[in-house]
């Protein structure tokens, strides 16, 4: 069975390309013989660029959850190679990116003049073959050969450049480029399940990112936020619903590099109303074994009858690990003498600009919890 999201059809001048999204066939890649021939690929072309007279690329692919296989049918009126020494040659450069450093492949096709020259990452199978009007390439790329690929990876970015050399002794090469986003069907279906469970529409999503969030799992996790919901997608999904009266009270959702070795945490700023005033909370979560674990609720803004207290926050380099510094801004309408609000019991109370004992609070991630320490008050001038 073939599942196709959208077809990339690009016809026109060599070198012109645009990216589109495709979904590969779901045939087992183990059933494919990687010999450079196209007899295993009787399915429709999923992406195309160029015109045969000037050079063209047809892409077919299959993803089975453990590997990506693809074939390239390169249309070329003359396959140019040189036997020895320097010269202009036909070459195909391929880059596959799953969130980490791209896996790169270089193919110089074989012909009667020279044997094929292939540069491939370890574990990748690849072969080429001459065709009546050009040449073909076939490859199988195991998931383990794609840096950054994890259960949360929703798509692979593919870039193919065919360097078409019309003359071995000189002249200009024509570059034909094909760009495609290969949507991984099994991960997309999980997103659909998440959206359905949370009653979100795709248009509601305000954050969709891959990041290293879970110290208990290898690879990246996918964070999806929309409305009043924040979710984490791995091989399953988990989510939290924010305590707001309406989705518009969610002011910000972003990732903060608070953990060691680039580990990130999820943050959100929400507004709550009550007792004639409003307050903003900075909320933090880490992820552990695929589940969201709350770290802190921090008051960063309080407003009442035109009076205002606010705090800023930023990530700074700590002695052992990054720290989140929350520091007060000058008060508007309140003074130490007129401030008579009770400290919050359900969150870290807002830092006060007149506090003689501290100038803010520093938060450090320690496993699935945060440690707090007081920042010294600013020196008086």
C-alpha positions as CSV (number, residue, x, y, z in Angstrom):
1,X,0.0,0.0,0.0
2,X,1.3,3.5,-0.8
3,X,0.5,6.5,1.4
4,X,1.1,9.8,-0.2
5,X,0.7,13.2,1.5
6,X,1.6,15.5,-1.4
7,X,3.5,15.1,-4.7
8,X,6.5,17.3,-5.5
9,X,6.4,18.1,-9.2
10,X,9.0,20.6,-10.4
11,X,9.5,21.0,-14.1
12,X,11.6,23.8,-15.5
13,X,15.1,25.1,-15.6
14,X,18.0,23.1,-14.2
15,X,19.0,24.3,-10.7
16,X,15.5,25.4,-9.8
17,X,14.0,23.6,-6.7
18,X,11.5,24.0,-4.0
19,X,10.8,21.8,-1.0
20,X,7.6,20.0,-0.5
21,X,6.4,17.2,1.9
22,X,6.0,13.6,0.8
23,X,5.3,10.4,2.6
24,X,7.2,7.3,1.4
25,X,5.7,4.0,0.7
26,X,5.5,1.7,3.7
27,X,7.0,-1.4,2.0
28,X,9.5,-3.3,4.0
29,X,13.0,-2.1,3.0
30,X,14.3,-5.6,3.6
31,X,12.4,-6.7,0.6
32,X,14.4,-4.4,-1.6
33,X,17.6,-5.5,-3.4
34,X,20.1,-2.7,-3.2
35,X,21.8,-3.3,-6.6
36,X,21.3,0.1,-8.3
37,X,18.5,-1.2,-10.6
38,X,15.0,0.1,-10.6
39,X,13.1,-3.2,-11.0
40,X,12.1,-3.1,-7.3
41,X,10.5,0.3,-7.8
42,X,7.3,-0.1,-9.7
43,X,5.6,2.6,-7.6
44,X,4.9,6.1,-8.6
45,X,7.5,8.9,-8.5
46,X,7.1,10.8,-5.3
47,X,9.3,13.8,-6.2
48,X,10.7,15.2,-9.4
49,X,12.8,18.1,-10.6
50,X,14.2,19.2,-13.9
51,X,13.5,18.2,-17.5
52,X,15.2,15.1,-19.2
53,X,16.8,17.2,-22.0
54,X,18.8,19.3,-19.4
55,X,19.0,16.8,-16.5
56,X,16.3,15.5,-14.1
57,X,15.8,13.6,-10.9
58,X,13.0,11.2,-10.1
59,X,12.7,10.1,-6.4
60,X,11.0,7.1,-5.0
61,X,11.3,6.0,-1.4
62,X,10.1,3.6,1.3
63,X,10.1,3.9,5.1
64,X,9.4,0.9,7.4
65,X,10.2,2.4,10.8
66,X,13.7,0.8,10.9
67,X,15.3,2.2,7.7
68,X,14.7,4.5,4.8
69,X,15.3,3.2,1.3
70,X,15.2,5.3,-1.8
71,X,16.0,5.2,-5.5
72,X,17.0,8.1,-7.8
73,X,16.5,7.9,-11.6
74,X,18.9,10.5,-13.0
75,X,18.1,11.6,-16.5
76,X,21.2,12.6,-18.4
77,X,22.1,12.6,-22.1
78,X,25.7,11.8,-21.3
79,X,27.3,10.3,-18.2
80,X,30.7,12.1,-17.8
81,X,33.6,10.5,-15.9
82,X,37.3,10.8,-16.3
83,X,39.8,7.9,-16.1
84,X,42.5,9.7,-14.1
85,X,43.6,13.1,-13.1
86,X,41.3,16.1,-12.6
87,X,38.3,16.9,-14.8
88,X,34.6,17.7,-14.7
89,X,32.5,14.7,-13.8
90,X,28.9,13.9,-13.1
91,X,28.3,13.6,-9.3
92,X,25.3,13.4,-7.0
93,X,25.5,14.7,-3.4
94,X,22.9,13.6,-1.0
95,X,22.2,14.9,2.6
96,X,19.8,13.4,5.0
97,X,19.0,15.3,8.2
98,X,16.9,14.0,11.1
99,X,17.7,16.8,13.6
100,X,21.4,16.0,14.1
101,X,24.4,16.5,11.7
102,X,23.3,15.4,8.2
103,X,24.3,12.0,6.9
104,X,26.1,12.7,3.6
105,X,26.5,10.5,0.5
106,X,28.5,11.3,-2.6
107,X,28.1,9.2,-5.8
108,X,30.2,9.3,-9.0
109,X,28.4,6.9,-11.3
110,X,30.3,4.2,-13.1
111,X,30.5,4.0,-16.9
112,X,32.8,2.6,-19.5
113,X,35.5,5.2,-18.6
114,X,35.6,4.8,-14.8
115,X,34.3,2.6,-12.0
116,X,31.8,4.1,-9.6
117,X,33.2,6.1,-6.7
118,X,30.9,6.0,-3.6
119,X,31.3,7.8,-0.3
120,X,28.7,6.5,2.2
121,X,28.3,6.5,6.0
122,X,28.8,3.3,7.9
123,X,25.9,0.8,7.7
124,X,24.5,2.5,4.6
125,X,24.0,0.2,1.5
126,X,24.3,1.9,-1.8
127,X,24.7,0.9,-5.5
128,X,24.4,2.6,-8.9
129,X,23.7,1.4,-12.4
130,X,23.9,2.9,-15.9
131,X,20.5,3.4,-17.6
132,X,19.7,4.0,-21.3
133,X,19.3,7.7,-20.6
134,X,21.4,8.4,-17.6
135,X,22.0,6.4,-14.4
136,X,20.2,5.3,-11.3
137,X,21.1,5.1,-7.6
138,X,19.6,2.9,-4.9
139,X,20.2,3.1,-1.2
140,X,19.1,1.7,2.2
141,X,19.8,4.0,5.2
142,X,19.2,2.3,8.6
143,X,17.6,4.6,11.2
144,X,20.8,4.2,13.3
145,X,22.8,5.9,10.5
146,X,20.8,9.1,10.9
147,X,22.2,11.3,13.7
148,X,19.5,12.7,15.9
149,X,16.7,10.3,14.8
150,X,14.5,9.3,17.7
151,X,11.0,8.1,18.3
152,X,10.0,11.7,18.3
153,X,11.4,12.6,14.9
154,X,8.5,13.5,12.7
155,X,10.3,14.1,9.4
156,X,13.6,13.7,7.6
157,X,15.0,16.5,5.5
158,X,16.4,15.4,2.1
159,X,18.6,17.4,-0.2
160,X,19.9,16.0,-3.5
161,X,22.1,17.9,-5.9
162,X,23.0,16.4,-9.3
163,X,26.1,18.1,-10.7
164,X,25.7,17.6,-14.4
165,X,29.1,17.9,-16.3
166,X,28.5,18.2,-20.0
167,X,32.3,18.2,-20.8
168,X,35.1,16.4,-19.0
169,X,37.6,19.0,-20.2
170,X,35.8,22.1,-19.1
171,X,32.7,24.2,-19.3
172,X,30.1,25.0,-16.7
173,X,28.4,22.3,-14.6
174,X,24.6,22.5,-14.2
175,X,23.4,21.8,-10.7
176,X,20.0,20.3,-10.4
177,X,18.6,20.3,-6.8
178,X,15.8,18.4,-5.3
179,X,14.6,19.3,-1.8
180,X,12.0,17.3,0.1
181,X,10.7,16.8,3.6
182,X,10.0,13.1,4.1
183,X,7.2,12.8,6.6
184,X,7.5,9.6,8.7
185,X,4.0,8.2,8.7
186,X,4.1,6.4,12.0
187,X,5.1,9.5,13.8
188,X,2.6,11.7,12.0
189,X,-0.2,9.4,13.1
190,X,0.9,9.8,16.7
191,X,0.6,13.6,16.3
192,X,-2.9,13.1,14.9
193,X,-3.8,11.0,18.0
194,X,-2.4,13.6,20.3
195,X,-4.4,16.4,18.6
196,X,-7.5,14.3,18.7
197,X,-7.1,13.5,22.4
198,X,-6.6,17.2,23.3
199,X,-9.2,18.5,20.9
200,X,-6.6,20.7,19.2
201,X,-6.5,21.6,15.5
202,X,-3.3,22.0,13.6
203,X,-3.9,25.7,13.4
204,X,-3.9,25.8,17.2
205,X,-0.3,24.6,17.4
206,X,2.1,27.4,18.5
207,X,5.2,25.3,19.2
208,X,6.4,22.1,17.5
209,X,10.0,21.4,18.1
210,X,12.5,18.6,18.7
211,X,14.8,18.8,21.7
212,X,16.7,16.7,24.1
213,X,14.5,16.9,27.2
214,X,14.5,13.5,28.8
215,X,17.7,12.4,30.7
216,X,16.2,8.9,31.0
217,X,15.9,8.4,27.2
218,X,18.3,8.7,24.3
219,X,17.7,11.1,21.4
220,X,15.3,14.0,21.1
221,X,11.7,14.4,22.1
222,X,9.0,16.3,20.3
223,X,7.3,19.1,22.1
224,X,3.9,20.3,20.8
225,X,2.0,23.1,22.4
226,X,-1.3,24.7,21.5
227,X,-4.3,26.2,23.2
228,X,-3.9,25.4,26.9
229,X,-2.1,22.1,26.3
230,X,1.6,21.1,26.2
231,X,2.5,17.7,25.0
232,X,5.6,15.5,24.6
233,X,5.6,12.9,21.9
234,X,8.0,9.9,21.9
235,X,6.7,6.4,21.0
236,X,3.6,7.6,22.9
237,X,2.3,11.0,24.0
238,X,1.8,12.7,27.4
239,X,0.4,16.2,28.0
240,X,-0.5,18.7,30.7
241,X,-3.4,21.2,30.6
242,X,-2.5,24.6,31.9
243,X,-4.6,26.3,34.6
244,X,-6.0,29.2,32.6
245,X,-9.4,30.5,32.0
246,X,-8.9,30.7,28.2
247,X,-6.1,29.8,25.7
248,X,-5.3,33.5,25.2
249,X,-4.0,33.5,28.9
250,X,-1.1,31.4,27.7
251,X,1.4,34.1,26.9
252,X,4.5,32.1,25.9
253,X,5.7,28.5,25.5
254,X,9.4,27.9,24.8
255,X,12.3,25.7,25.6
256,X,15.1,26.8,28.0
257,X,18.6,25.3,28.0
258,X,18.6,24.8,31.8
259,X,20.0,21.3,31.9
260,X,23.6,20.0,31.7
261,X,25.1,19.1,28.3
262,X,22.4,21.0,26.4
263,X,19.4,19.3,28.1
264,X,16.4,21.6,27.9
265,X,13.3,22.2,29.9
266,X,9.8,23.3,28.9
267,X,8.7,26.7,30.1
268,X,5.3,28.5,29.8
269,X,4.1,31.9,31.0
270,X,0.4,32.1,31.9
271,X,-1.8,34.8,33.3
272,X,-4.3,34.2,36.1
273,X,-7.0,36.5,37.5
274,X,-8.5,36.9,40.9
275,X,-9.2,39.2,43.9
276,X,-9.4,42.2,41.6
277,X,-5.9,41.7,40.1
278,X,-3.8,39.4,37.9
279,X,-0.6,37.5,38.1
280,X,1.8,35.8,35.7
281,X,3.4,32.5,36.5
282,X,6.5,31.1,34.9
283,X,6.0,27.3,34.8
284,X,8.8,24.8,34.3
285,X,8.7,21.1,33.4
286,X,11.3,18.5,32.7
287,X,10.6,15.2,31.0
288,X,11.3,11.8,32.6
289,X,10.6,8.5,30.9
290,X,8.3,10.2,28.4
291,X,6.3,12.0,31.1
292,X,6.1,15.7,32.0
293,X,7.4,16.4,35.5
294,X,6.7,19.8,37.0
295,X,9.7,21.6,38.3
296,X,8.5,25.0,39.5
297,X,5.8,27.6,39.5
298,X,7.3,31.1,39.8
299,X,5.4,34.4,40.2
300,X,6.9,36.9,37.7
301,X,4.2,39.5,37.6
302,X,1.5,40.9,39.9
303,X,-0.8,43.7,39.1
304,X,-3.5,45.3,41.3
305,X,-5.3,48.6,40.9
306,X,-2.7,50.1,38.6
307,X,0.2,48.9,40.8
308,X,2.7,46.5,39.3
309,X,5.5,44.2,40.4
310,X,7.5,42.3,37.7
311,X,10.5,40.1,37.5
312,X,12.9,39.2,34.7
313,X,14.4,35.8,34.0
314,X,17.4,34.6,32.0
315,X,19.7,31.6,31.6
316,X,23.2,32.2,32.8
317,X,26.3,30.1,33.0
318,X,26.6,28.6,36.5
319,X,29.6,27.1,38.2
320,X,28.5,23.5,37.4
321,X,25.5,23.9,35.1
322,X,23.3,26.6,33.6
323,X,21.1,28.5,36.0
324,X,17.8,30.4,35.6
325,X,18.1,33.8,37.3
326,X,14.8,35.5,38.3
327,X,15.4,39.1,39.4
328,X,13.0,41.9,40.3
329,X,12.3,45.0,38.3
330,X,11.6,48.4,40.0
331,X,8.1,48.5,41.5
332,X,5.3,50.7,40.1
333,X,2.9,52.1,42.7
334,X,4.1,49.8,45.6
335,X,6.8,50.5,48.2
336,X,8.2,48.4,51.0
337,X,5.8,50.3,53.3
338,X,2.6,49.9,51.2
339,X,3.2,46.3,50.2
340,X,0.9,44.1,52.4
341,X,0.2,41.2,50.1
342,X,0.5,37.7,51.5
343,X,3.2,35.5,49.8
344,X,1.8,33.0,47.3
345,X,1.3,29.5,48.8
346,X,1.0,27.7,45.5
347,X,4.1,29.1,43.8
348,X,7.4,30.7,44.5
349,X,6.4,34.2,45.5
350,X,7.4,37.1,43.4
351,X,10.9,38.5,44.3
352,X,10.6,41.9,45.9
353,X,12.8,44.8,44.7
354,X,13.3,46.1,48.3
355,X,14.2,42.7,49.9
356,X,17.5,43.5,51.8
357,X,18.4,39.8,52.0
358,X,18.4,38.8,48.3
359,X,18.4,40.2,44.8
360,X,16.6,37.3,43.2
361,X,16.6,33.5,43.0
362,X,18.7,31.1,40.9
363,X,17.3,27.8,39.8
364,X,19.4,24.8,38.8
365,X,18.2,21.6,37.3
366,X,19.2,18.5,39.4
367,X,17.7,15.4,37.8
368,X,14.0,15.7,37.9
369,X,14.0,18.6,40.4
370,X,15.3,22.1,40.7
371,X,17.5,23.5,43.4
372,X,17.1,27.1,44.5
373,X,19.6,29.6,45.9
374,X,19.3,33.2,46.8
375,X,21.1,35.8,44.7
376,X,22.9,38.5,46.6
377,X,21.2,41.9,46.6
378,X,22.7,44.5,44.3
379,X,25.4,46.7,45.8
380,X,24.2,50.2,46.7
381,X,25.8,53.0,44.7
